[in-house]
């Protein structure tokens, strides 16, 4: 069965190497995927700012792009938008069935990683600072993935928001920077090799903050760490 691959727009624009990591993981997990060239932003920034007319317009376009396909969406933020915001905003509209179909036929990052054979994960080693995704409804159990030779350091405030959510960089830039800098300071005190993220929105926000404060950091998406061993 073929799956459409939903790549977050920030990943597509800023982290092309992570796009290739995602494709590699999909192949190893046994998913046949295609990347719709006409796909666009999931609409999350507009939902967060309450600009629902724009969000609805983007949603209608994406529903036409994905159609009746099964979709792999590895971003927790985009996945939450597609699985929760779309059915809500299209409730009792002509697009309701398409929105609920999409929500029911999504594969998330956790489900994708569960398909990776455990023996392929054994060579992965290192000590990393993990930035948990605060919009997830459930705790991401890293131990269950079989990454037994990895050790993780977490923020003293974990789980916490990196400051990128709810349009904070626009609505309250000072608070947003303080939240991000707190994670960067924790990382620099941890002795970890790099910061590892589930979502590239958080990753890019911390990179921007680190550049502002001239604090060097090394970052990876979780799929990058795994893809290197495949």
Residue pairs with C-beta under 8 A, 6 or more apart in sequence:
1 32
1 70
2 32
2 33
2 34
2 69
2 70
3 26
3 31
3 32
3 33
3 34
3 69
3 70
3 71
3 72
3 107
4 33
4 34
4 35
4 36
4 39
4 65
4 66
4 69
4 70
4 71
4 72
5 22
5 23
5 26
5 33
5 34
5 35
5 36
5 71
5 72
6 39
6 42
6 66
6 71
6 72
6 73
6 74
6 75
6 78
6 82
7 19
7 22
7 35
7 39
8 42
8 75
8 77
8 78
8 199
8 200
8 201
9 40
9 41
9 42
10 200
10 201
10 204
11 18
11 19
11 22
11 75
11 200
11 221
12 19
14 200
14 204
15 200
15 203
15 204
15 221
17 224
18 200
18 221
18 223
18 224
20 227
21 221
21 223
21 224
21 226
21 227
22 74
22 223
23 33
23 35
24 227
24 230
25 112
25 113
25 116
25 223
25 226
25 227
25 230
26 33
26 72
26 112
27 33
28 116
28 117
28 120
28 230
29 112
29 113
29 115
29 116
30 115
31 72
31 107
31 112
31 115
33 72
36 65
36 66
38 65
39 62
39 65
39 66
40 58
40 61
40 62
40 65
41 58
42 58
42 62
42 78
42 81
42 82
43 54
43 55
43 58
43 59
43 62
43 81
43 85
44 77
44 78
44 81
44 85
45 167
46 52
46 54
46 55
46 58
47 55
47 81
47 85
47 89
48 165
48 166
48 167
49 167
49 170
52 89
55 85
55 89
56 89
56 90
59 85
59 86
59 89
59 90
59 95
59 99
60 95
62 82
63 86
63 90
63 95
63 98
63 99
63 102
66 102
67 98
68 101
69 105
70 105
70 106
70 107
71 82
71 102
71 105
71 106
71 107
72 106
72 107
72 112
73 79
73 82
73 106
73 107
73 108
74 108
74 109
74 112
74 223
75 109
75 198
75 199
75 200
75 201
76 108
76 109
76 133
76 135
76 136
76 198
76 199
77 133
77 135
77 199
77 201
79 106
79 108
79 109
80 135
82 102
82 103
82 106
83 102
83 103
83 106
84 103
86 99
86 102
86 103
87 96
87 99
87 100
87 103
89 99
90 96
90 98
90 99
109 198
109 222
109 223
110 140
113 145
113 226
114 144
114 145
116 145
116 146
116 226
116 230
118 146
120 229
120 230
121 145
121 146
121 147
121 148
121 226
121 229
122 146
122 148
122 149
123 149
123 229
124 147
124 149
124 150
124 225
124 226
124 228
124 229
125 149
125 150
126 149
126 150
126 151
126 193
126 225
127 150
127 151
127 152
127 153
127 191
127 192
127 193
128 150
128 151
128 152
128 153
128 192
128 193
128 194
128 195
128 196
128 220
128 225
129 152
129 153
129 154
129 155
129 186
129 187
129 190
129 192
129 194
129 195
129 196
130 142
130 152
130 153
130 154
130 195
130 196
131 155
131 162
131 183
131 195
131 196
131 197
131 198
131 202
131 203
131 206
132 140
132 154
132 155
132 158
132 159
132 160
132 198
133 140
133 159
133 197
133 198
133 199
133 202
134 159
134 160
134 161
134 162
134 165
135 165
136 198
140 198
142 150
142 152
147 226
150 225
153 187
153 190
153 191
153 192
155 182
155 183
155 186
156 186
157 182
157 183
157 186
160 179
160 182
160 183
161 168
161 179
162 179
162 180
162 183
162 202
162 205
162 206
163 169
163 175
163 176
163 177
163 178
163 179
163 180
163 205
163 209
164 176
164 180
164 201
164 202
164 204
164 205
168 175
168 176
168 179
169 176
169 205
176 205
177 209
177 212
180 205
180 206
180 208
180 209
181 209
181 213
181 215
183 195
183 206
184 206
184 209
184 210
184 213
184 215
184 217
187 195
187 217
188 215
188 217
193 218
194 217
194 218
194 219
194 220
195 203
195 206
195 217
195 218
195 219
195 220
196 219
196 220
196 221
196 222
196 225
197 203
197 219
197 220
197 221
197 222
198 221
198 222
200 221
203 219
203 221
206 217
206 219
207 217
207 219
210 216
210 217
